[in-house]
Amino acid sequence: MIFSSLIALALVLVPLPHPFSHKENALVLQDVKLIDGTNGPEFDHASILIVNGKIANVVVDNANGHWPKGAQFLKLPGKTVIPGIINAHGHLGLTQGATVSIANYTEENVERQLTQYQRYGVTTVMSLGMNLDLLYKLRAEQSKGKLDGATILTAGRGIGAPDGVPAPGLHENPVYRPKTPGEARKDVREMARHHPDLIKIWVDDNLGKLPRPDPAVYGAAIEQAHELNLRVAAHVYTLESADRLLEDHIDILAHSIRNKLLDDRTVDLITKQGVFYIPSLQMEEAFYIYAEHPKWMDTPFFKNALSPALAALLDSQSYIDSVKNSPEIKVHRKALEIAMKNLSTLLDAGANIGFGTDSGANPFRIQGFAEHRELELMVQAGMTPLQAIQSATGVNARLLGIDKTTGTLVPGKDADFIVLDADPMEDIRNTEKIDMIFHRGKRFDQGRTTATQ
């Protein structure tokens, strides 16, 4: 035990270059368990070679690798490596402290949130609508290596309904709200000039409280986006809305269907059309779970994701009472129950199950933490830990069209991965036991040493 501790301490003290950005710099992570994000199994005793920010080689079962001369070696027995988490449905810039406002959408706040995502192992985030055009600028800067944090993908402003979802009082400025099919086509063309990674539409009426979107309008938006070779993700709630979107050949359902259990026809359309389905289970849970104070709220992993203002709010009796007395909580609990059953149904049918959380849309959907909680809920809904991790990595890379560069730990891909202290195949909550994060080959430690854990 003492000997192994000394080895661990020695590993921590070995100086490593900050980014491995030069061709002569090579790092080999040795003797790890590897979950590579593909459809394959976990590998024991794997070694990973990183050169110039890329995965250059992977060998398994203690096979002898051909390592570059002068390569540095980091022996990590007992550690597990998984790809960096890809969040296909997050939001940037809207929240700060316990507030949500478009006034929060500043360069400084977006950069802070990108750093928080990365601290929690989320190496790529799709900001799925409600974005100011500032995000295009930051995305461009990041592509030139001028901005750290999670890799930015953006759906631009997005298309909502006039006086409808998303709530006009809060997000009126950035969101397009076409009234006619022609206006919808024009708005999509305007967004396309900025080269968004997706087009986002909202198809919801907030439980009947706001005007229902016009199918002719959002149908025209989908058609125009497809003519421009852009895929479309839809915020959706009801089975009826999902069926209409499937008739319009939607590409991504960015939330669970939560009002009814899926019928055979809808399941068949989702699977045959290859639609990606993002459950976003934690979104519903976040409406009420903090008032119940589950044990995980006392962990550093959760607490370190909170701002002081949000921590104070969640601890306040007024907040707890407001949740417990809200008549809508029963609706959200039922919605989560239905969402979990629908996920299980689609999983059995072989549908493309993506991964997203809606984190950052309001303060209670906590960036970084929400992604790990989502993995746990997906497993509770019937996925294996391996399937949940694959959804958040390899499947999501395909969903977002970035699978040539990231999402799986195979040669040629970016070195985006998380080093864990324990195996998530044994307990999905072990994704929270983060030791190191590598993003494009650059190493980030989590404020602690291997020797003390």
Secondary structure, 3 states (H helix, E strand, C coil): CHHHHHHHHHHHHCCCCCECCCCCCEEEEEEEEECCCCCCCCEEEEEEEEECCEEEEEECCCCCCCCCCCCEEEECCCCEEEECEEEEEECCCCEECCEECHHHCCHHHHHHHHHHHHHCCEEEEEECCCCCCHHHHHHHHHHCCCCCCCEEEECCCCECCCCCCCCHHHHCCCCECCCCHHHHHHHHHHHHCCCCCCEEEEECCCCCCCCCCCHHHHHHHHHHHHHCCCCEEEEECCHHHHHHHHHCCCCEECCCCCCCCCCHHHHHHHHHCCCEECCCHHHHHCCCHHHHCCHHHHCHHHHCCCCHHHHHHHHCHHHHHHHHCCCCHHHHHHHHHHHHHHHHHHHHHCCEECCCCCECCCCCCCCCHHHHHHHHHHHHCCCCHHHHHHHHHHHHHHHHCCCCCCCCCCCCCECCEEEECCCCCCCHHHHHCEEEEEECCEEEECCCCHHHC
